[in-house]
Amino acid sequence: MTIPDGLRRLRPYFDEVCVRAGEQVAAEGRLCHQFFIVVEGELRSCRGGQAGRLGPGDEFGWEAMRERGVNEATIHALTDSRLLVMGHAQFRAADALALSSDAPPATPRRHFWALPTSRRSLPRRRHLGRA
């Protein structure tokens, strides 16, 4: 996977982890503790009983980390996979960097990095009356 320039400058804020096939990465409805981007491998998502897939370049947990909310799906590794992972402290530090005067202007939702905008592998969230 080629890392976009916007994300490359944030590489120091990520840890790289390897997960084995079958390992659970996130549980739907539980407090989100990590934002991750898939580097290699394939993961399965399940949201409200609907299955999807995540592959290289796909991300998970950005909105939940930003809102300090819960995971929107359960994620399991289908194959041995490599992930870039950012915990709360790293996420807040990177967010602070984005808000500093040296950072380029931020967009309202994707603040500081150019993430893949496709969520094709996650089933669409049903409207639950939240804005």
C-alpha positions in Angstrom: 0.0 0.0 0.0 1.3 3.5 -0.9 0.8 5.9 1.9 -0.7 9.3 0.8 1.4 12.4 1.6 -1.2 13.7 4.1 -1.0 10.5 6.0 2.8 10.1 5.6 3.5 13.1 7.9 1.3 11.4 10.6 3.2 8.1 10.4 5.0 8.7 13.6 1.6 8.8 15.4 0.7 5.3 14.3 1.9 1.9 15.6 2.1 -1.0 13.2 0.5 -4.2 14.5 0.1 -7.7 13.0 -3.1 -9.6 13.8 -3.6 -13.3 13.1 -6.5 -14.7 11.1 -9.6 -15.0 13.4 -8.5 -12.3 15.8 -11.1 -9.8 16.8 -10.0 -6.2 16.3 -13.2 -4.3 17.4 -16.5 -5.2 18.9 -19.7 -3.4 17.8 -21.2 -1.2 20.5 -18.1 -1.2 22.7 -16.1 2.0 23.4 -13.7 2.6 20.5 -10.1 2.7 21.6 -8.3 2.6 18.3 -8.4 4.0 14.8 -6.8 1.8 12.2 -5.9 1.5 8.6 -5.4 -1.8 6.9 -2.0 -2.1 5.3 -2.1 -5.8 4.3 -4.6 -8.6 4.7 -8.4 -8.8 4.7 -10.8 -8.2 7.6 -14.5 -8.9 8.0 -16.9 -6.4 9.4 -20.3 -7.1 10.8 -22.8 -4.3 11.6 -26.2 -5.2 12.8 -25.9 -8.7 11.2 -24.8 -7.4 7.8 -21.3 -8.5 6.7 -18.7 -6.5 4.8 -15.0 -6.6 4.1 -12.0 -4.3 4.7 -8.8 -4.5 2.7 -5.6 -2.5 2.1 -6.3 1.2 2.3 -9.6 0.9 4.2 -9.9 2.5 7.6 -12.1 1.9 10.7 -12.8 3.9 13.9 -12.2 7.5 12.7 -15.6 8.8 13.6 -15.9 6.9 16.8 -12.5 8.1 18.0 -13.3 11.7 17.0 -16.6 11.6 18.9 -15.2 9.4 21.7 -18.0 7.0 20.8 -18.5 3.3 20.2 -17.4 0.9 17.4 -20.0 0.8 14.7 -19.2 -2.8 13.7 -17.4 -5.9 14.9 -14.2 -6.5 13.0 -12.3 -9.9 12.7 -9.2 -10.6 10.7 -9.9 -13.1 7.8 -6.2 -13.4 7.0 -3.0 -12.6 8.9 -3.0 -8.8 8.5 -0.9 -5.7 9.1 -2.6 -2.6 10.5 -1.6 1.0 11.3 -3.1 1.7 14.6 -3.6 5.0 16.5 -4.7 5.0 20.2 -6.4 7.9 22.0 -3.3 9.7 23.1 -1.8 9.5 19.6 -5.1 10.5 18.0 -5.4 13.6 20.2 -1.7 14.6 19.6 -2.2 14.3 15.8 -5.5 16.3 16.1 -3.6 19.0 18.1 -1.0 19.1 15.4 -3.7 19.7 12.8 -5.1 22.6 14.8 -1.7 24.2 15.2 -0.8 27.3 13.2 1.7 25.3 11.1 -0.9 22.9 9.8 -2.7 23.5 6.5 -6.3 24.4 6.7 -8.5 21.5 8.0 -11.6 20.2 6.5 -14.6 19.9 8.8 -14.8 16.1 8.9 -11.4 14.8 7.9 -9.3 17.3 9.9 -5.8 16.4 9.3 -5.2 13.5 6.9 -6.4 12.3 3.5 -8.2 9.1 4.4 -9.9 6.9 2.0 -13.5 8.2 1.8 -14.9 4.8 0.7 -16.7 2.8 3.3 -17.9 0.3 0.7 -17.1 -2.6 2.9 -19.2 -1.5 5.9 -22.9 -1.9 5.7 -24.7 1.4 5.9 -25.7 2.6 9.4 -29.5 2.8 10.0 -30.7 6.2 11.2 -31.2 6.1 14.9 -32.5 9.6 15.3 -29.1 11.2 15.9 -27.9 14.1 13.9 
